[in-house]
Amino acid sequence: MQDRIFLSPPHMSGNEMKYIEEAFDSNWIAPLGTNVDKFEEELCEYVGINHALALSSGTAGIHLALKYFNVGPGDYVFCSDLTFAGSCNPILYQYANPVFIDSEPETWNMSPEALEKAFHWAQSENKMPKAVIIVDLYGQSADYDRLLPICEQYGVPVIEDAAEALGATYKGKKCGTFGHVGIFSFNGNKIITTSGGGMIVSNDEEAIKKMRFWATQSREPAKHYEHREVGYNYRISNISAGIGRGQLQALDSFIDNRKFIFDTYVNKLEDKPIRFMPISDSGSPNYWLSVLVLDDSTSVTPEDIINQLELSNIESRPLWKPMHLQPVFEDSPIFFHGETECVGSSLFQCGVCLPSGSSMTEAQQETVLQIINDIFTPVKK
Ligand SMILES: *Cc1c(COP(=O)(O)O)cnc(C)c1O
């Protein structure tokens, strides 16, 4: 059997070892060190923001941001519905209540219409959220020119979950810079990986300082260990940060590769009863994953495609299952884009994430395309 083609595997650039070796040579494999400081600086430079805090995961970043906005037991937090659970699990860590906001059809990101409805509800029920978590899905920016004024109008801060969108832009600005704080993930399947890690970015120096304090066990400045607040062990290691520095240098080329892969899928499957995630002309995505959606007119199902690819040892997946459909969040309210129709749920029912790794070869993609083609071509008798 041929080597497995993964959805989005790690892709080392070759520069990572240099920074890892530096850490070994100076015996500075842990805890924090030069690589961590430099990784923060270099990422700030890349996205065009003033302050950053490197962490053990993106989820830790969302947790610290919620804590920063004083989210506590009984509070409400709005969050994109079509996302990975890492976006909203931290709401439960703080014993607060998630309220889910459906997607709009244009970019599959948070619907401004649904967000308005949620705020009207919150106002009439006296359940104003402490924060709104807006996700940049599959590497494409949400429509911030429409979303941010709504949040501003109600005076509620925005946490931008750009875990999937490092390198993507919206109206010339990089994703991660639109909320009061932005979060990135360097988990194994993301566009760059440190094997595991995350980053919070912000222009609010005080906010980053406070979150840095909590992320390092809330150690008060004293010779002995003094703690006045609860803390967390959320920092990244100097080794992982070294991987991140090497990865960051290759990010733009990874985006080019992924864009090429996306364009190839779109062109080669043009005549099939499918469409791809719409690309808004307000920005350029990082093309993290190529996602197709089957037309109503076809009897082919996502399972048909996923199972057929699996027979050839190729990984593909359904879209994120919307959060309001997850048993763990079943009691949480959801606000739809339309009257009764949930955009996210219909996408989930008819979508497939295709192999999109920046290291996938043209021959490998050709294999994937061939299999999909065959599914749609009726067998000749
Ligand atoms: C991956 C991801 C996260 C969580 O990041 P981790 O580093 O895995 O904790 C959060 N939100 C979204 C949208 C993600 O895709």
The ligand as an ORCA input file, in Angstrom:
! r2SCAN-3c Opt
* xyz 0 1
  C      -6.517     24.141     16.619
  C      -7.548     25.113     17.049
  C      -7.631     25.577     18.369
  C      -6.813     25.006     19.493
  O      -5.461     25.101     19.346
  P      -4.520     24.055     20.141
  O      -3.162     24.595     19.933
  O      -4.735     22.726     19.511
  O      -4.941     24.086     21.570
  C      -8.555     26.547     18.677
  N      -9.370     27.041     17.746
  C      -9.357     26.604     16.469
  C     -10.286     27.228     15.496
  C      -8.459     25.611     16.088
  O      -8.471     25.154     14.832
*
